[in-house]
Every structure is written in structure tokens, then in C-alpha cells.
Amino acid sequence: MKSPVGVPPEAGQEAGQTVAELLRAVERIGVEVAGPAAADVDARGRFPQESIAALKEARVLSAAVPRALGGAGANPVELATQCVALGQHCASSAMILAMHHIQVASIAQHCGGSPELEAYLRRVVDEQRLIASVTSEVGPSGDMRQSVACVTQVDGGFTLSKRATTISYGAYAEDLLITARRDPEAAPSNQVLVLVLGGDFSLEEPGTWDTLGMRGTCSAGARVEAKGQAWQVLPEPFAGIATTTMVPLSHVVWGACWLGIATDAAGKARAVVRSKARAQPGVAPAAARRLSGLMTKLQLLRSEVFLAARDYSDLLARGDLEGLASLSFVLRLNNLKLSASQLTVEVVSEALFACGIGSYMNKSPFSLSRQLRDAYSAPLMINNDRIHETNASILSVFKGE
Ligand SMILES: Cc1cc2nc3c(=O)[nH]c(=O)nc-3n(C[C@H](O)[C@H](O)[C@H](O)COP(=O)(O)OP(=O)(O)OC[C@H]3O[C@@H](n4cnc5c(N)ncnc54)[C@H](O)[C@@H]3O)c2cc1C
């Protein structure tokens, strides 16, 4: 594992935009670009082109590239803060940004000093290349630690064919990061992570993505046909990348996107309650009690996301590989995913009750239709049952806290 994201550059090294500047840009893009487009993105199930273009323009896509390579070197807390800011306006845009950051961090933290991979990260900075994730597969489905597809070596390079069930923004990404077995003889869990560059892959037999929510992520499945050169296979086994980066960072930044949705819904409920209170001064509206309950859950959700993000950032900053791989940290982050996804659905549902009919109507300014539909992706995006199953296995043997 290489030096973690968030480590300052040494003297003489370049530094890109500051994390604070990028956060201000994301906040502005949320208000001025992503929010105004969100209803149309949702209604048409279209890629949020304008949000992603604005994020590229503001150079947000290199936030997770180490500062030594020209990026902002944002740590998990800082990446999560961006996702909360954007998720309050367009959850699909926020989820696309979150997934991209996970891919960049996976390369940055596990490139093993490869000059080619470091040069690629500099290209991400210069060209603001968007990277999509191809872990899910027909067969293992959401079990990202098993693959059917394999890397096949050909003349100093490789070919790779994978039947992916779900590839968010695959048709709009410059590059892909794909899990696969190391070679045709490898066991399903003997996996590598492979960077495939635009022009070297095609998405065949694309499926559709006409879903309840998160419609703008455009996550249709496809058969990926790819080729590349040997350096594009990350040097570290995928098992370590998943344990120390891909899984924990996913749970942190996904949780942050869902916190954005819940914050948006709670904001609508608060506005409705305040307007009811103004209509009848001196009388606390009945909905205020409901609001009190949902605000308690929102606070729990916020604490859970940012405490886990802070713990994770601290472990990375200390380079504490043992802590990152420990069963207690795996449980901690799995519990974040379980509780954040559940609390998000609860907060948005209770906001619907607090707002009443106004939020049930699609065209109302207080409509919670999109937020509710987006929120329901959270327990399904790596099914909570699957995560409970993993925790159950760990808890059957693990004696620690
Ligand atoms: C908005 C969104 C975006 C996504 N984007 C991407 C992407 O960019 N790239 C990508 O690769 N994937 C993506 N996915 C897919 C995601 O990673 C999972 O593959 C998908 O959510 C299916 O998860 P699953 O296999 O855990 O559940 P499913 O395959 O849906 O599981 C089916 C059922 O089996 C049960 N089940 C399955 N396994 C177990 C188990 N071990 N123990 C107990 N019960 C079990 C569950 O109860 C579940 O109801 C996305 C999903 C969503 C919702």
C-alpha cells in the first residue's frame, strides 16, 4: 500500500487545488447546477452531464489524487464532505462522484510506485478523467470478492471479458476499473484490479437502467470487452485493495451521499413545520413532534458517517495496515453501511409524514418522491442481508470489541 491520500506533499513537490477550494466548488455546483437539473435527470433517467462537466471544470475529479501527483490529496472525511454537499441537491450526481473517488483512491493507494500508474494519476489531474467501477458480475452478483472473468495474457498485454450486472455511468466514463481473476487457472477469489483505458474497451449487449431511484447513475449492465498492457493490472492483489480501500471508502462515501439525501428531506420537513408554526403562532404544529424524531435520527446518521470517516482517515494517516485489516474495523465499517442505509430510509420516510400531502405530490416544492426512491437504493447497493451474513460469520469467532 502506497502513502495514503491526504498526506501533504514534500518540499518541492507540486500541489493542486486545496481541499477547501474544492469543497466550495462542490457546494456551488450543488446549488447552481446539480439541484436545478435533478428533477429532469430523475424523470428522464439521464446522465447528469451538466453536474459532471461542472465538477470536471472545477477540477474536483482529482480530489483524491495525492498532492505529490498534482491532486488535492483529500482524505476520506474531506471526500465524504463533498458527497454530503452534492447529495443534498442530486443524489445521482453525488453517487457518481463518490464512486469515482473510490476508484481514484484505489489506484492511488495501491499503485506500488508504478511509474505508469502514477503517470495515469497525473492524467486524471490534467484531463479530469471519470472512472467507473466494474465489480459486480453475472454469477457472483454483489460478492465482489469472487470473479468469473479472468485476465488472459497476450503478447505483453492482456484481454479481459466480463459480464457485468451493473456499471454506473459506464457509457459516460473515460476509463474503467475492473475486478477479475488473475489468470484463467486462478481460483474465483484470486483476483486483481485492472485499469482499462478509453478506446481499449467496449460495452456490448448493454442492458437498461429503468429503476425506482438513483436513475441518473445510468447503471445498466453490459458485457465488457477490454484489452490493455501489463502495467494496467494493479500490482497488489485485489483482496488487500478491497480490505483497506475499496470497501471502507465505499461505505464512508456512500453513507455521505445518503446523508445528503436525508439532510435534503429533513430540510423540507423543517420548512413545512416552520410555515405551519407561522400560520398558528403560539401553537406547536403536530408535525413538529415528528420532526423532532427524525432530526434525532439525522444526527445519529451524521455522527455515524463522520465518526467512521474520521477513524478511517486516522488509520490511513498513521499507515496502520494492521488496524485497517482488523476484524473490528471490518465490523465497524460494515455496521456503518447497515445503519446509514437504514437510517436514511427512516429519515426520508418520516420527513414524508411530517410534510404531509405536499411532499406526496410530485410537482410540489416539498415533494419527497425522488429522495424516497433514491434512499431505497441504500440497503440494496450491496444488499444489507449479504453484509449481515458477513458480520454473522465474523461475530461467530471474533472475541474483540
Ligand atoms: C445505484 C446502484 C449503483 C450501482 N453501481 C454499481 C457499479 O458501478 N459497479 C458495480 O459493479 N456494481 C454496482 N452496483 C451493484 C451492486 O454493487 C450490487 O451488485 C447490487 O446491489 C446487488 O447486490 P447483492 O449481490 O448484494 O444483492 P443481490 O444479488 O440483489 O442479492 C439477491 C438477494 O439475495 C440475498 N443474498 C445475496 N447474498 C446473500 C448472502 N451472502 N447472505 C444472505 N443473503 C444474501 C439478498 O437478500 C438479496 O435479496 C450498483 C447498485 C446500485 C443499487
The ligand as a Gaussian input file, in Angstrom:
#p B3LYP/6-31G(d) Opt

LIG

0 1
 C      -27.453000       2.644000      -7.525000
 C      -26.574000       1.438000      -7.727000
 C      -25.387000       1.622000      -8.387000
 C      -24.519000       0.527000      -8.570000
 N      -23.363000       0.734000      -9.262000
 C      -22.518000      -0.309000      -9.454000
 C      -21.313000      -0.112000     -10.174000
 O      -20.990000       0.980000     -10.614000
 N      -20.499000      -1.177000     -10.376000
 C      -20.808000      -2.409000      -9.892000
 O      -20.016000      -3.319000     -10.083000
 N      -21.956000      -2.630000      -9.222000
 C      -22.820000      -1.606000      -8.995000
 N      -23.997000      -1.814000      -8.331000
 C      -24.362000      -3.193000      -7.950000
 C      -24.078000      -3.517000      -6.517000
 O      -22.698000      -3.454000      -6.310000
 C      -24.586000      -4.926000      -6.184000
 O      -24.099000      -5.836000      -7.087000
 C      -26.059000      -4.982000      -6.261000
 O      -26.598000      -4.016000      -5.409000
 C      -26.539000      -6.388000      -5.885000
 O      -26.130000      -6.659000      -4.580000
 P      -26.132000      -8.100000      -3.948000
 O      -25.461000      -9.100000      -4.793000
 O      -25.572000      -7.921000      -2.595000
 O      -27.615000      -8.475000      -3.833000
 P      -28.474000      -9.297000      -4.831000
 O      -27.705000     -10.002000      -5.890000
 O      -29.579000      -8.390000      -5.222000
 O      -28.957000     -10.404000      -3.856000
 C      -30.176000     -11.020000      -4.088000
 C      -30.797000     -11.419000      -2.800000
 O      -30.027000     -12.473000      -2.237000
 C      -29.803000     -12.262000      -0.870000
 N      -28.391000     -12.536000      -0.629000
 C      -27.408000     -12.482000      -1.529000
 N      -26.254000     -12.876000      -0.998000
 C      -26.503000     -13.171000       0.274000
 C      -25.699000     -13.622000       1.336000
 N      -24.387000     -13.848000       1.202000
 N      -26.310000     -13.791000       2.525000
 C      -27.606000     -13.560000       2.700000
 N      -28.417000     -13.154000       1.715000
 C      -27.871000     -12.951000       0.518000
 C      -30.207000     -10.846000      -0.548000
 O      -31.180000     -10.885000       0.460000
 C      -30.845000     -10.308000      -1.794000
 O      -32.185000     -10.015000      -1.588000
 C      -24.880000      -0.766000      -8.091000
 C      -26.090000      -0.922000      -7.415000
 C      -26.926000       0.158000      -7.218000
 C      -28.213000      -0.035000      -6.472000

